[in-house]
Amino acid sequence: MIARRYRLPPLHFIQGFEAAARTLSFTRAAEELFLTQSAVSRQIRALEDHLGVKLFERRTRELALTAEGERLQHIVVDTLDRLQRATDRLRTDRRLRHLTVTTTVGLASLWLIPRLPRFMRRHPGADIRVAATNESLNLEQRDVDLAIRYFAPEAAPAGAVKLFEEEVLPVCSPDLTRRADRPLAAPADLRHQVLLHYDYPGSRRLFMEWDSWLASFGVEDVSASALHFNQYDQLVRAAVDGQGVALGIHALVARHLEDGTLIAPFGPALHTSRAYLILRPERHRDDAMVAELVAWLLEESKRDGRLSDGEAIS
């Protein structure tokens, strides 16, 4: 016969004692534990019988801990706190295999989703949910673990981590450069092309708007045909299909530039002051799985050469 390693009272006796010792009331302990007052009282008596010591002085209108009860209270609180932290970590690790990431439709389609297989190979049991929306969700009120959003420097939330800066450059299908009747050698030649526009709130007076980009190169009054889109991935798809010239966010069109389905006819990108930032709700500040996802996102940004280190916004 194998002897039991531990000869401990039942855990619900310990929980009943902790609640009664903290509140100094069997009645309040019973309310907290959803038990009757007599059930808590029986648990305490059973615990005292198990230990062979008296834990409470039962007075007319109040309870008081005995010296033995005070010593046990310190041990129980420390033990239950450590057990709670351990089980919380285990529960969190399991729950956060279901991770919800929200970002813009364009970034989800063009940058995040093509890279997710690498994260899934590293974490085979992961359950990733992509919530693609151009609406800025309240992370503290929604079931969202992480967000990637586009911010101007003055609007960046404290604690956000920079994923990559915005670099803007015109892009188009290589087919557009092969027509002698429509040259595309300099920005002024855009008057011969169809300009693809991304319409979204706040686009005016930003470099993602054609007038601003052209003005930065001293080009004005380019009267060109236009196509407008309210989703950025639609605009990129139209550019790949040769329907016109788009303003590309370098990180989001890099794959197309690498495989040759898009080209940058005017050379280097224009750096703006804006950036894509990683945000996480306060409840996940110290969460290991969320931290792992943040580290992976920064690794992917470095893979593109967009970022040397993740910079926290103070």
JOZI-V16686 format. One record per residue. RES is the residue in three letters. PHI is phi as a letter, one per 40 degrees, with the letter a starting at -180 (NA if undefined). Layout:
BEGIN
<<RES PHI> <RES PHI>>
END
This chain:
BEGIN
<<MET NA> <ILE c> <ALA c> <ARG c> <ARG c> <TYR b> <ARG b> <LEU b> <PRO c> <PRO d> <LEU c> <HIS c> <PHE c> <ILE c> <GLN c> <GLY c> <PHE c> <GLU d> <ALA c> <ALA c> <ALA c> <ARG c> <THR c> <LEU f> <SER a> <PHE c> <THR c> <ARG c> <ALA c> <ALA c> <GLU c> <GLU c> <LEU c> <PHE f> <LEU b> <THR c> <GLN c> <SER c> <ALA c> <VAL c> <SER d> <ARG c> <GLN c> <ILE c> <ARG c> <ALA c> <LEU c> <GLU c> <ASP c> <HIS c> <LEU c> <GLY g> <VAL b> <LYS c> <LEU b> <PHE b> <GLU c> <ARG c> <ARG b> <THR d> <ARG b> <GLU a> <LEU b> <ALA a> <LEU c> <THR c> <ALA d> <GLU c> <GLY c> <GLU c> <ARG c> <LEU c> <GLN d> <HIS d> <ILE c> <VAL c> <VAL c> <ASP c> <THR c> <LEU c> <ASP c> <ARG c> <LEU c> <GLN c> <ARG c> <ALA c> <THR c> <ASP c> <ARG c> <LEU c> <ARG c> <THR c> <ASP d> <ARG c> <ARG c> <LEU c> <ARG c> <HIS c> <LEU b> <THR b> <VAL b> <THR b> <THR a> <THR c> <VAL c> <GLY c> <LEU c> <ALA c> <SER c> <LEU c> <TRP b> <LEU c> <ILE c> <PRO c> <ARG c> <LEU d> <PRO d> <ARG c> <PHE c> <MET c> <ARG c> <ARG c> <HIS b> <PRO d> <GLY c> <ALA c> <ASP b> <ILE c> <ARG b> <VAL c> <ALA b> <ALA c> <THR a> <ASN c> <GLU c> <SER c> <LEU c> <ASN c> <LEU c> <GLU c> <GLN b> <ARG b> <ASP c> <VAL b> <ASP c> <LEU a> <ALA b> <ILE b> <ARG b> <TYR b> <PHE b> <ALA c> <PRO d> <GLU c> <ALA b> <ALA c> <PRO c> <ALA c> <GLY g> <ALA c> <VAL b> <LYS c> <LEU c> <PHE a> <GLU c> <GLU c> <GLU b> <VAL b> <LEU a> <PRO c> <VAL b> <CYS a> <SER c> <PRO d> <ASP c> <LEU c> <THR c> <ARG c> <ARG c> <ALA c> <ASP c> <ARG b> <PRO c> <LEU a> <ALA b> <ALA a> <PRO d> <ALA c> <ASP c> <LEU c> <ARG c> <HIS c> <GLN b> <VAL c> <LEU c> <LEU c> <HIS b> <TYR b> <ASP c> <TYR a> <PRO d> <GLY g> <SER c> <ARG c> <ARG g> <LEU b> <PHE c> <MET c> <GLU b> <TRP d> <ASP d> <SER c> <TRP c> <LEU c> <ALA c> <SER c> <PHE b> <GLY g> <VAL b> <GLU b> <ASP f> <VAL c> <SER c> <ALA b> <SER c> <ALA a> <LEU b> <HIS b> <PHE b> <ASN b> <GLN b> <TYR c> <ASP c> <GLN c> <LEU c> <VAL c> <ARG c> <ALA c> <ALA c> <VAL c> <ASP c> <GLY g> <GLN c> <GLY i> <VAL b> <ALA b> <LEU c> <GLY c> <ILE c> <HIS d> <ALA c> <LEU c> <VAL b> <ALA d> <ARG c> <HIS c> <LEU c> <GLU c> <ASP c> <GLY g> <THR c> <LEU b> <ILE b> <ALA b> <PRO c> <PHE b> <GLY g> <PRO c> <ALA c> <LEU c> <HIS c> <THR b> <SER c> <ARG c> <ALA a> <TYR c> <LEU b> <ILE c> <LEU b> <ARG b> <PRO c> <GLU d> <ARG c> <HIS b> <ARG d> <ASP b> <ASP c> <ALA c> <MET c> <VAL c> <ALA c> <GLU c> <LEU c> <VAL c> <ALA c> <TRP c> <LEU d> <LEU c> <GLU c> <GLU c> <SER c> <LYS c> <ARG d> <ASP c> <GLY g> <ARG c> <LEU a> <SER c> <ASP a> <GLY c> <GLU b> <ALA c> <ILE c> <SER c>>
END
